[in-house]
């Protein structure tokens, strides 16, 4: 049995994609705006016939599984699980190697998910019956009906244990409900864990409810205003971010994410149209949180308080941000305000403070500077000690040097003295571990961007070559196979060089190239096709040469004299190859 094939037989790619992209029929295909780039003219194509999608703006494409991987930021296994659930297929029946105990654990976990989902629906119905809870969300918080539905707000009744009674009637056991944090136990008696509270469902990154944040609605000095579901098999506050499943697409579109402290701040921001906002449990951002966000953006803006707790939280985040190569900045909220209040007052004020974010290290220096008297020797010493502790966590030597220079200016102390002090701070007794050799993040990012452009140009050349013997027989073979950065485009290149017009459409990549040809070049006459192919081939030669040379130049930093000579010879060879391809393409007559 083949789970992938069975899922594809039950689901249509256009139905899967339409949950993320607004599609409109365009002949045999569907069109929509790219979910990966910001564009005004639709260039995202879905082919029901080929069960393939292709994003012309970014050059990405594939089947329904690759789409879920790209848009959800998950691996193939997780995409398989998501689509299996959507199609109603039980993956356990395909697993011959799965042990009986692991199958049992998986079934138990699915049952617990079901219990929390039923609890969400129960609390939603209870909200409609409580005027106090409705007044709070509608009048006090000013949330719309749609927002209340989108975030599935509910209410836990004050008396008795109606949720437990309801779930017991559905066949669940008390121990199961306790395991998932819905009921408590005292002296052998079970009871609803949440009572008289606004219930805000907490969801995992795929949108499945895993627990609740519960807000007290009546004043009670003996009870906390907010309580969360305790750690369970489904919920771990160190791994899950509130609002993440609803914010993912907005994060990808905007290119950054805002992290706030309060769950209701997230809701208010989403209602105001600023949907790239999530919340952590307080200010404790963990590596798991940051890795989840990193799948969608490297630009993370945090709305910390300016108090000591906020500064401490920021300092704890610095080494994590350095480790994951993230661009972390801080949004300063006007004193006495929170995002929810700013949104209520004027959503533009919230947008303004988001745009005025400050790089985290600069923000920390700014906050700490206010705590010391830099006119005194003691103040300078304490301030320098604090900042140098932060500098030790920075991996990039240029960044470290920059902040030592700034510290020198602020304290009127020489750079030499500060470097000596830094060495003492980093002495073996104080330094917990040897720092890894820094890598050039910017170079790595630029190379990846070049590779994507290279792949996109190659896709277009392959598309034209699929129907044009001149391109397939002369221009395409002029490029070495190393122009291909994946096995998929290498396979298509070799196939087309052997015989034009014989795309391997039994593969998803081949189908994608066929779709690209149909949408872009099929209705263009031969002369125009060749003219476009000529421009594409020249551009590809330029991009390929730059990509190769930049890779070689990166190796100069660690090369000895002999290796440098070899690298220079390789660079010259790349230039010669580029010139040879361009001359070949330009010298070929396309007017015949």
Order of alpha helices (4+ residues) and beta strands (2+ residues): alpha-alpha-beta-beta-beta-beta-beta-alpha-alpha-alpha-alpha-alpha-beta-alpha-alpha-beta-beta-beta-beta-beta-alpha-beta-alpha-beta-alpha-beta-alpha-beta-alpha-alpha-beta-alpha-alpha-alpha-alpha-alpha-alpha-alpha-alpha-alpha
